[in-house]
């Protein structure tokens, strides 16, 4: 597929960062007292350690990914309205890459397919590294939100991002993680919403393929903080 052939161009556009990083900001994680329901507060309290490990692992080992404030937590999916209190472990990342003409020449559906394939599977594995979290019946699913810069587009002098928000029920994620389903099956079972800046593009249908980028990519001249092991 055309998107897969141009992933090398996407990798080449990533911004290199040098030097070791310090302890990640605690406010990347939504604090337990900020939740509005007892279910969510209980999840945050029980899995504090797992959330901190997720925060530190991305911060120290994937320096080209930015974690906004309160980007990690147990949030209610946008497509599930109250009063149902489904809680998905959610992670939002911004991919710090230089705009690539080759990447932006792809159709939007091809760009989101490439970003899904590159990031969602690897981040889902990190999010489910804690067996206790994965087994917790109060965890209803997982959300991965990926933002990236749209080349040369600005609104009011500010850059425009493209975004996908991927919502996966726990049973679909568990089937993929256990090898009972392929990444294309996970993509078809997920709810994937697209955004062009602030404009919602609705639910997307995309292609997906296995991509080991997160397990193999290394930023040139970057060393993680002393005592940190990246895997």
N, C-alpha and C positions, 0 to 999 in steps of 0.2 A: 504494500500500500504506500501511497505517496507520502503520508505522514511519517511512516516508519523510516523511509529512506532519508528523510530530512532531520531525524533526531540527532544525527552527528552535528549538524549545523546549530541545533538548539544547545547541545552540550558546549560547543565552542563559544557560545555567547554568554555563558555564565560568568559572573563577576568574580575574579579571584580575590581572596582575602588572606592576608598573612598574619601570623602571630597567634599565640594561644589566647583563648577566651577565658574570662572570669566566670564565677558562679552566675548562673542565669537569673534574671530578675524573677522574684517570687510572684510579681503581679501578672506574669504570663498566665498564671492559673487563677481561675475565679475562686475567691475565698468562700468557705462554707457558709459564712453568715450573709453572703450576698444572694443566696438562693431564696426562692419564694415558696418552696414546698418542703415538707418534712422528708419526703422521699429523696429529693435532690440533695438536701443537707446531709442526710445519712450516707448517701453514696460518696459525697465529697470527703466526709470525715473518715469513712472506712478505707478509702483508697488514696489517701494523701500521699503515701510513699510511692505508689505506682505513678501518680501524676507528676511528682517531682522527678522521678527517673525519666519519664517521657520528656519532660521539659529539658532536663540536663542533657539527655542523649542527642536531641535535635540541636540544641544550642551549641554544644561542644563538637559534635561530629558532622554537622551539616551546615557549615558557616554561610553557605549561599542561600539559606532559608531564614527568613525573618519571622519571628513569632510576635504578633501584636499583643498588647495588653489584653488579659482575660481571653486569650485564644484557646485555652485548654479548660474543659469543664464538662459537666453533665447537663446539657442543654436540651430543651424540648425542640424536636424537629419542626421546621417551618411549615411543613405540609400536614402536620398533625395538630389540630386545634384543641384548645381546652374545651371541656374539663378533663379530657384524657391527659394523664400526666406521664406519657412515655418519656424516658430519659435516655439519650444517646451520649456516649462518651464522644466529645467533639474536639476537633483539632483544626485550627485555621493557620495556614502558612502563606507567606508571600515569597514567591520565587524571585530572588534578586539576580536578574539577568539583563544583559544589554539587549535592546530590541534587535531582532534578527530579521532582515528583509526576507530571507528564505522561509522562515517560520511564519511570518505575517502574510506571505503570499499564499499560504494554505487557506482553504475554506475554514470558516469558524468550526464546523463539525470536525474537521481534521485536526485543528489545533486542540480542541478539547479532548479528542480521543488520544492524542499524543500525551497531553498532560495527565489524563486519567491513568494511562498505562505506565507512565514514568513514576508517578508519585503515590497513587492510591494504595496499591498493593503493599509497597514497602512501609508506608506509614501505618497502614492497618496492622501489619505484623508488629510494629513497635507499640502500637496502642494496646495490643492484646498480649504483650509479653508477660503480664501478671496473670497467672492461672486463676487466682482468687477473683480478680476483676472479671475475667471472661466467664467464670462460673456463677457470678452473682446474679440471682434471678431478677434483681431490680434494674440491671443494665438491659435495656430493651434493644439497643443497637449502637451503631457507630456512624459518625459524620466526619468527613474530610472535606475541608474547604480550601481550594487552591486559587490564589490570585497571582496574576502576572501582568507586566506592563504591556500596554497596547502601543505599538510603535507610532510615534509622532502625533498621537492624538491627545488633545488637551481641551479641557472645559474650564473657562475662567482662569486660565493660566496654570491649571493643575493637571498633572498627567492622569490618563484614564487607564483603569485596569480592566482586564477580562477576568471572569471568575466562574468556577464551577463549584457547586455545593452538592456533595454526594452523600446520600442518606441510605444506610444499609441496615436492614433488620438483622438482629443477632443470628438468627438461624441461617440467613444467607451468608453472613460473614463466617460463621462456624463451618459451613459446608466448604467454602473456599479454603479456609485455613487448614482443614483436615484433608484436603485433596479430593473431596467428593464433587467439587465443581471447578470449572476453569474460570479464568479471569473474565472471559467473555460472558459467562453465565452470571458472575457477580455483577457485571455492568448492566445486564438485561434485567436483573432482579432489583437493582438499586433505583432509587428516585434521584435523578440528576437534574439539577436546576442550573441554568446558565444566566450570566449577567454580562452586559456590555456597559461598563461603568455603573451608573445607577439604574440602567434600563433592564428590567427583568425580561428574559427571553423565553421563559417557560421551561417545561420539562423537555429534556434532550434525549435522543436515542443515539448512541455512539458505538463505535468499534473499540475493542480493547484487545491487547496482547500482552504477554509476559515480557517485562522489561526489568533487568537487574541493575539498572542505573544506580539506584541508591546503595546497592551493595558493592559497587565497583568504582564509582566516580571519586576522585580525590582532587581537591583544590591544590594547585601548585604552590609549593613553599609554605603550606599551612601545617602547623603542628598543634594538636589538641593540648589542653591544659595538662600540666604534670599530674600523673595518677589517673588520667582518664583513658580508658580503653574503648576504642570504637569498634563496633562489630555490626 
